[in-house]
């Protein structure tokens, strides 16, 4: 199968997660990605540990996960000769992207207006933390901080819990997904017009869009704040039984279900007074308390054997070991091996399939400045920038 984005050249100035997640997905789809890194240190994410697991030369697992299938060109963009080399690369690029705070690329002379003068057909993508205007624009666009101001931390956990952030970098990855979508749309438009575009995404806007369902409820409900249920909370705006319950040997998740039907299946009279669907939200804590006392009496498998055949939406609650052992996970073939300087690293693959074919590559993350000499020769650069 031909690569979807064959002959598309991406220059990626970004660091950490949001921007590199964009170039990762473009690389998965066949684009050539040249990662522009600072000599000496490179992308700070090389040493950003999400655990105590390190890969090559002290580099982090997260760097290798998000920068596979890319090339590295190290250059000091504050140096005149190196900046000249970068501009030569820009002339050949289809996409330029970064995730610096507003004003940084302008000070470097690499903002959209000046890049467009070098290459009028370029698609220029940028991710900021809080947008391009206002008193927040220069604040650090870090995932936990964005989650904290976005309201999303009041959607997880139970009513008496403090604010609960999501345990993944959701702001980074959602913003990266949105910028990828914008870049792909701009590349399609360029086929028709020959003109480039400026595509802008902020992490805050992406997190707000991520909450479109609950924010729409809030806007149209007199601005009443979401109220988490007291136990088994999984969604602040969904009625009982929606949530996670402890069983005799683990946990079980239950989604939307009619309370009378559920009561008949689990053989309890304690829910007989909740036939009115309006009560399933208004009195959800009462209902969940009853369910909590019943579900603890039997194993997860025993309950699933009763509920699943009756088309009650329910599931076991897995940890990673449980997940990897399951047939459902194994059939997806989500794991792949990449090779970085002879080191084999297991990671996840791109979730997209095209005509039933996975988008995979064995090419691992590059060493800092690994491709300087080859890129300098190919593009006729003035010098091979130092690592």
C-alpha atoms as one frame of an Amber mdcrd trajectory, in Angstrom:
protein
   0.000   0.000   0.000   1.322   3.447  -0.950   1.850   5.858   1.931  -1.082
   8.229   2.355   1.144  11.292   2.786   3.995  10.226   0.509   6.197  13.207
  -0.531   4.878  15.406   2.299   7.767  16.968   4.242   7.119  18.122   7.816
   9.484  20.339   9.795   8.666  19.916  13.470  10.068  22.481  15.904   7.892
  21.292  18.778   8.801  19.631  22.068   7.200  17.564  24.822   3.896  15.962
  23.759   1.291  18.052  21.942   3.288  19.035  18.862   5.260  15.782  18.596
   1.975  13.864  18.747   0.977  15.711  15.551   4.147  14.837  13.668   3.927
  11.260  14.980   0.517  10.791  13.393   1.627  12.464  10.156   4.659  10.174
  10.096   2.400   7.163  10.679   0.483   8.235   7.584   3.616   8.352   5.481
   4.914  11.908   5.810   8.626  12.520   6.206   9.211  14.287   9.511  12.405
  16.180  10.287  12.542  17.066  13.958  14.427  20.333  14.531  16.216  20.134
  17.891  18.460  22.320  19.980  22.127  21.203  19.945  23.315  19.629  23.170
  19.966  19.018  24.839  17.488  18.444  22.028  13.808  18.051  22.784  13.451
  18.382  26.554  11.162  15.352  26.403  14.266  13.204  25.877  14.773  13.482
  29.627  11.131  13.870  30.721  10.448  10.748  32.745   6.908   9.605  33.332
   8.312   6.809  35.483  11.773   5.531  36.380  12.000   3.598  33.089  14.776
   4.786  30.811  15.772   3.600  27.363  18.971   4.678  25.594  21.534   6.898
  27.269  19.074   7.900  29.957  16.357   8.910  27.493  12.736   8.546  28.512
  10.253   5.965  27.286   7.816   8.727  26.414  10.300  10.355  24.025  10.734
   7.092  22.171   6.992   6.447  22.092   6.086   9.788  20.550   9.087  10.406
  18.284   9.393   7.132  16.440   9.685   7.203  12.648  11.249  10.694  12.560
  14.602  12.215  11.636  16.558  14.570  13.897  18.357  17.695  12.696  20.030
  19.712  15.430  20.437  23.415  14.781  20.748  26.559  16.860  18.112  28.773
  15.295  19.637  31.775  17.063  22.809  31.263  15.008  22.739  33.082  11.661
  24.288  30.261   9.624  22.027  27.641  11.191  18.989  29.848  10.653  19.937
  30.127   6.991  19.975  26.329   6.796  16.575  26.143   8.454  15.137  28.566
   5.918  16.414  26.352   3.098  14.538  23.462   4.640  11.420  25.623   4.986
  11.486  26.308   1.236  11.066  22.572   0.643   8.599  21.900   3.468   4.912
  21.201   3.104   4.193  21.571   6.828   5.914  23.553   9.581   4.697  23.123
  13.142   5.595  24.214  16.655   4.112  24.427  20.144   6.009  27.360  21.649
   4.342  30.117  23.616   3.016  33.079  21.587   5.816  35.355  20.428   8.692
  32.857  20.563   8.737  31.974  16.847   8.252  35.633  15.994  11.398  36.537
  17.952  13.255  33.809  16.075  12.040  35.149  12.743  10.106  31.950  12.053
   6.509  33.050  12.619   3.887  32.325   9.982   4.095  35.670   8.175   7.831
  35.364   7.601   7.722  31.628   6.861   4.976  32.331   4.301   7.303  34.798
   2.564   9.828  31.982   2.194   7.255  29.367   1.165   3.782  30.723   0.270
   2.252  27.230  -0.005   3.338  26.040   3.446   0.801  24.760   5.954   1.868
  26.263   9.278   0.501  24.648  12.428   0.897  25.880  15.979  -0.335  24.800
  19.394  -0.461  27.218  22.321  -1.604  26.680  25.865  -4.299  29.358  26.149
  -4.536  31.040  22.749  -2.869  34.081  21.229  -4.522  36.830  23.266  -5.265
  37.842  26.821  -3.495  37.674  30.146  -3.105  33.882  30.020  -1.308  33.684
  26.675   2.194  33.527  28.184   1.352  30.964  30.882   2.911  27.515  30.710
   0.820  25.229  28.524   1.286  22.182  30.738  -1.314  19.427  30.767  -2.161
  19.321  34.489  -2.453  23.097  34.630  -4.760  23.153  31.604  -6.920  20.412
  33.094  -7.131  22.412  36.298  -8.480  25.604  34.722 -10.727  23.861  32.169
 -13.264  22.492  34.674 -12.586  18.900  33.700 -11.222  17.953  37.118 -14.713
  18.332  38.610 -16.124  15.609  36.364 -14.176  12.596  37.689 -14.278  11.107
  41.174 -17.094  11.069  43.699 -18.938  14.030  45.200 -16.773  14.266  48.316
 -13.502  13.858  46.431 -11.252  16.818  45.663 -10.808  17.776  41.998  -9.571
  14.696  40.122  -7.398  15.134  37.007  -7.303  12.503  34.297  -4.249  10.277
  34.592  -3.118  10.815  31.006  -1.936  13.929  29.153  -5.369  14.509  27.688
  -4.874  18.205  26.895  -1.693  17.516  24.937  -3.074  14.607  22.952  -6.472
  16.147  22.188  -4.817  19.385  21.026  -2.445  17.332  18.891  -5.375  15.460
  17.378  -7.148  18.713  16.537  -4.049  20.224  14.926  -3.528  17.059  12.887
  -7.091  17.327  11.609  -6.557  20.976  10.687  -3.293  20.276   8.887  -4.807
  17.447   6.855  -7.733  19.666   5.854  -5.317  22.467   4.881  -3.244  20.076
   2.765  -6.422  19.043   0.950  -7.359  22.693   0.373  -3.859  23.356  -0.977
  -4.428  20.740  -3.663  -7.309  22.888  -4.914  -5.911  26.398  -4.428  -2.135
  26.000  -4.223  -2.169  28.212  -1.135  -0.967  27.454   2.354  -2.730  28.149
   5.638  -2.135  29.026   9.273  -3.719  26.397  11.529  -3.941  27.331  15.221
  -5.071  25.253  18.177  -4.887  25.973  21.885  -4.868  23.264  24.504  -7.578
  25.075  26.450  -9.902  25.233  23.444  -9.269  21.557  22.776 -10.150  20.629
  26.361 -13.302  22.731  26.158 -14.308  21.004  22.938 -13.555  17.673  24.636
 -16.266  18.640  27.145 -18.815  19.794  24.551 -21.416  17.362  25.878 -21.302
  18.465  29.501 -20.730  22.154  28.749 -23.832  22.182  26.561 -25.779  20.764
  29.517 -24.311  23.472  31.747 -25.140  26.287  29.297 -28.747  25.155  28.980
 -29.386  24.291  32.617 -29.150  27.728  34.167 -25.375  27.385  34.610 -25.841
  24.828  37.377 -22.499  23.246  38.160 -22.136  19.511  37.523 -22.786  17.392
  40.599 -20.836  14.168  40.922 -22.685  11.297  42.532 -21.578  10.203  45.991
 -20.368   6.745  44.966 -19.498   4.920  41.792 -19.360   8.217  39.930 -18.454
   8.009  36.256 -20.352  10.886  34.638 -21.741  13.927  36.408 -24.746  14.206
  34.091 -25.862  10.578  33.755 -28.402   8.855  35.982 -28.019   5.654  37.972
 -26.863   2.959  37.569 -24.023   4.512  35.519 -20.764   3.871  37.366 -18.261
   1.362  38.698 -19.126  -1.010  41.537 -17.040  -3.303  43.703 -17.840  -6.996
  43.437 -16.723  -9.956  45.536 -13.490 -10.277  43.572 -12.988  -7.025  41.658
 -15.016  -4.305  39.993 -17.782  -4.049  37.411 -18.860  -1.128  35.236 -22.503
  -0.556  34.327 -23.663   2.013  31.787 -27.227   3.211  31.163 -29.940   0.706
  32.120 -33.631   0.835  33.156 -33.767   0.443  36.917 -36.849  -1.855  36.984
 -35.225  -4.229  34.491 -31.959  -4.203  36.443 -33.825  -4.804  39.714 -35.567
  -7.857  38.257 -32.295  -9.305  36.986 -30.459  -8.944  40.286 -33.577 -10.064
  42.169 -34.055  -7.242  44.634 -37.182  -5.537  45.951 -35.138  -2.635  47.291
 -35.423  -0.801  43.953 -39.180  -1.196  43.534 -39.815   2.446  44.383 -37.782
   3.778  41.456 -39.988   3.082  38.436 -40.046   6.766  37.421 -37.088   7.496
  35.082 -36.843  11.004  36.512 -35.836   9.505  39.840 -32.905   7.662  38.307
 -30.979  10.940  38.246 -32.586  12.836  41.115 -32.180   9.872  43.469 -29.131
   8.258  41.910 -27.169   8.116  45.162 -29.977   6.181  46.820 -30.112   3.736
  43.922 -26.351   3.340  43.773 -26.207   2.627  47.489 -28.608  -0.274  46.999
 -26.597  -1.567  44.045 -23.357  -1.252  45.987 -24.687  -3.517  48.743 -25.922
  -6.122  46.255 -23.016  -6.272  43.783 -20.453  -6.905  46.526 -22.129 -10.242
  47.227 -21.089 -12.038  44.012 -18.087 -12.140  41.682 -17.777  -9.992  38.590
 -18.068 -13.038  36.323 -21.237 -14.144  38.087 -22.891 -10.768  37.602 -21.791
 -10.502  33.978 -23.308 -13.908  33.277 -26.665 -12.522  34.440 -26.517  -9.023
  32.962 -24.835  -9.474  29.573 -27.374 -11.979  28.174 -30.120  -9.515  29.104
 -28.390  -6.768  27.063 -27.404  -4.701  30.099 -24.344  -2.691  29.113 -21.696
  -3.841  31.571 -18.036  -4.825  31.675 -15.269  -6.135  33.852 -12.772  -3.495
  35.033  -9.281  -4.474  33.899  -5.822  -3.389  34.841  -3.144  -3.576  32.128
  -2.250  -7.196  32.914  -5.895  -8.225  32.615  -6.257  -6.262  29.391  -3.195
  -7.775  27.711  -4.383 -11.278  28.590  -7.799 -10.730  27.001  -8.699 -12.009
  23.546 -10.282  -8.687  22.647  -6.974  -6.897  23.129  -4.879  -9.555  21.430
  -7.023  -9.523  18.297  -6.374  -5.798  17.861  -2.592  -6.324  17.523  -1.959
  -2.891  19.013   1.685  -3.560  19.871   4.647  -3.031  17.594   8.413  -3.204
  17.888  10.559  -0.291  16.752  14.332  -0.329  16.421  16.503   2.569  17.533
  20.253   2.034  17.071  19.900  -1.693  17.501  17.677  -1.361  20.562  14.225
  -2.947  20.208  11.434  -1.052  21.959   7.847  -2.207  22.275   5.224   0.486
  21.877   1.734   0.969  20.460   0.914   1.303  16.774  -1.158   3.930  14.998
  -4.844   3.111  15.620  -5.810   3.892  12.014  -6.248   1.117   9.441  -6.442
   1.797   5.710  -8.140  -0.866   3.596  -7.597  -3.223   6.517  -3.854  -2.516
   6.665  -2.052  -1.230   9.783   0.100   1.905   9.500   3.360   0.746  11.069
   7.094   1.304  10.765  10.047  -0.292  12.541  11.926   3.017  12.539  12.471
   4.132  16.127  13.149   7.577  17.580  16.329   9.275  16.329  19.432  10.160
  18.269  19.960  13.895  18.647  21.248  15.264  15.354  21.466  11.800  13.886
  20.495  12.924  10.386  22.427  16.206  10.194  24.986  15.058   7.637  22.479
  13.341   5.357  20.015  16.242   5.469  22.762  18.800   4.867  23.929  16.894
   1.795  20.420  16.320   0.433  19.242  19.929   0.783  22.552  21.676   0.042
  22.878  23.300   3.442  25.762  25.558   4.321  27.002  23.474   7.205  26.322
  20.395   9.254  24.990  21.883  12.488  26.565  20.554  15.657  24.827  18.115
  17.935
